[in-house]
Amino acid sequence: MKQIQEKTYKEFTDIKHHIGTLQSQQLSDEELSLLYERLKYQFTNLNQQVAVTQTLKASSEPQPIHKRQKIKREKPLIQQQGKSIALPKILKQPSTEQRTKKTKGKLKSAHIYQANVLNRELRLNPFSDLPTILDDDLNKGVSNLIQSGLIPRDVDVGPAFKRGDELLSISQVQVQNPTEKSKYYNTGQSENLQKYKVAPQKQVAKQIADYSSSFVERQSIPREKVQQTKVVRKAKYIIEIKNGHYVPDFHYQIRHLMIWGGIMHILKKLEKIASGQLDGDRIAQLAQSQFKVHLFELYECYISRPIMERLYILNKKQFSVDSAILKIQSTVRMFVASRKYRHQKRIVQKVIRIQKEFRLKQTYVYTINQIKKNMGQLISTLENRQKQFLLEDLNQKRIEIHIPSYSIKQFQRQSMSHFKNREGLQLTRLFALKDPNVSIIYVCTPLQEEIMAYFYKLLEVAGINPEGRLFFIHPENINRFPQHYSLSLLLYLSPKAIHQISELIKGQLSYIVPMRVGKEEFLIAEYLKTNIYSGPYEIIEKYSKKSEAIELFRQLSFPVAPEYHKFISKDDFVDKLTVLIMKNLTVQKWMFKIDIEFNGRGTAWFTLEGVKQFIEIKKFPHSIEFKVLRELVQTLLPIKTVLAFPQMFTFDEYLDNFIKNGGIVEAYPNASKVQTINIQVNLENQGTYQILNTSTSIVIKEMCKVGCIYPQNVLNLNVDSLIQPLVEELYKQNVFGYFTLSLLSFNGAFYTKSLKFGMDEYIGATILATAMDTDQFTYIPFVYHPGIAEQKFNDLFIKCRKEGISFDIEKKVGTLIWLSDQIEKGVLSLLCLGAPKKAVKLTTDALNFLQQFGGNIMKTNNHQKQDTFYFIDIVSRLRQLNSEGQQ
């Protein structure tokens, strides 16, 4: 008993010390609650221990009772919610040692003391001095102290009893070996208990050992019975409803004071459902929810599972309705969420695609700019070399690299019929070997032995010895790339061929003689570290356009036709054409020409001859309204416009191409006979020039050039006076090489038309004729007859000799026929040497022979967008010229 009393005083001394430390602190509701629960638990256990000890002891001597004395108000204060609460002092019991007497007989039952009532003085004045706590009050427990008012109800005295380690420590369970699995017991809550390990502390090991036997008994229970036992769901805070009414719990109310209204609302509903124990935390959670509380959520507040199951069964219908509603809502929400997800996914995919396209566009633009930058550097380097080339004397041994390539845009090459054969028809360049200082490297596709022997024979006739001065280079990758690739591009993509050329020109003066100057020729020249017999690429490209050439002619005061070439859109095209017609009412035909096209490919004409409305308008020239005339032009334009190659474009496609690539609209002379005159010039690198020849074009379909008659005898023209200012202007801009000036002759006058740079097939024919010591001939560079492809090579020349289609070696007069590659292609060239009228007759006879040899053919539409020249059109035009010459 003495030991227990000393322990009690020691505990209260600790409480006093603990409360003293809290005197200057403000405790929260949770801390006060824990302090109160701790005091209540500890002192209740002490009270029971004292009662049991008194029963076991024999001594029945009463404990001395000290009178209550008022003490001075020197009490420690505890701050709680803005109020100071005085705590009573605890007097230490005087040390009295008394021996207890042994009791004989039966043990007396423990005495249960009644709880004291709150002091009357304290009841009347709660702020009066608290009475002294006596031994008798301590023996009755902490609950009595709180109820009698000696300790305030809202003070948590739990922390005062916190001494040493916790009775139980909870931590994550460690994974055990399978052999140690038997150390754990299977109970109804084994799934939850296995997550933690429960390790007893040293001071309570004995208490746990006392309960070990009960666990062994539970282990022996069959598994089926354990599963059948009703498990009660645990709750942190339990409240109760008895007889349909809530049992008040002041501590639970204080704990959830801020949401007490919502809790009471839920409790009222639960009172109507059933009585039983409830999960207070779950009710508080529902009270804080912003959504409507459903019936099944109220059932979940009950701790006892049988009650929940019984309520579910009784309200199965209601639950089925609620479940259906929830199912419908969840399904709708699922579909809405799924639809939003799909929508967001589509947006993300589009964003990703846009980002990829944007990045690809950025990469493409960067690559194009980088290529342009590199190309600009190459061209600038080549231009510097070209400036030095202007000072070179070409009257010395030199090597000419002939590349007969159509260096034009890809869609133009794709729309050319027999593109490869046209490039192979320029073997006339070989006759430049007439100059003994010249050696030629000729780039071409592999040729047949018969064709090679034929031209070697012609070189021998011209008195040219090609031995050691003529080299043929064939690009090795010519069959690895598409057929529409130009010869210069194939050479650039064939490193072995370029290496062969570089070995041949090493240490010697050399330059490239192009057909049409393009970027590929400049790249090859830079790779070979050689020059180009031509001017800067930008200037050549600029003046090759018809609209820019007209500006140059106007600057040099050359006669030009009424024209306009700056068009923005289709409507602007109609407007400017209407203005031209108003200013030139006498013009009956207007020519449309696309800048970058050639040989009539981009040519069309719009005729107003015979239009009644236009005839009526011309009667009153001063009262013409622009709006009326524009409507007439816009209506007649798609009807009265004729395309030179209707198989290549429709009218709308032609107009789109015209606006996109630029073009010119010019008046066509009102004359019965209009002819095109060509002047071929060689502007050397030192500024001197040589007029090679003049010719009259053989034209079909108004503007489609298929051949030439040399020399021209239509216009009495001082060629030198016309060419000299043009040559001087071009040479000022470092332009030199071969070029052709085209004129439009009518009624003894002429208009300047266009410029064409490079050694084309017609200049090559002039070089051949010059090597044969003549300047009179007729040349048709491209003749296609599908019937010839069905014949043999030897049969063609045998029948030619029989029909008198031959060439006189001594007189150097007659007809020359050569193939481009193979006779199976059906493509050949005709060159007839002689006086103009005789040359036209020889050409007509040769065409008639080819028609008999290959058979008659008709015009057929093969539905290909190509510039096809029909054989029958060429024969008809030559027959007409021959008949005119015979008259």
Summary of the structure (lengths in Angstrom):
residues: 887
radius of gyration: 58.5
end to end distance: 161.3
largest distance: 173.4
contacts: 2535
relative contact order: 0.06
helix: 48%
strand: 17%
